[in-house]
Amino acid sequence: MADLKFQPVRHDHKAFLEKASERRGFSEAYEALKFKYGLAHKLMTADCKRRKGID
């Protein structure tokens, strides 16, 4: 395990959604949580901007 090195992987959200939407029930679950995830994203973005002093 000591030989493992972190190798970041770029996340393509659009491609992820396209592939995930093929799974049964994904679209319904995604839509049900869309508001909560959107709110969390806005709060985190606002906090990051506040910490950087950006308005």
JOGIPE-V398127 format. One record per backbone hydrogen bond with DSSP energy under -0.5 kcal/mol. NH is the residue of the N-H (numbers start at 1). CO is the residue of the C=O. If there is no record, write none. Layout:
nh:co
NH:CO
NH:CO
This chain:
nh:co
4:1
12:10
13:11
16:12
17:13
18:14
19:15
20:16
21:17
22:19
23:20
26:23
27:23
29:25
30:26
31:27
32:28
33:29
34:30
37:33
38:34
39:35
40:36
41:37
42:38
43:39
44:40
45:41
46:42
47:43
48:44
49:45
50:46
51:47
52:48
53:49
53:50
54:49
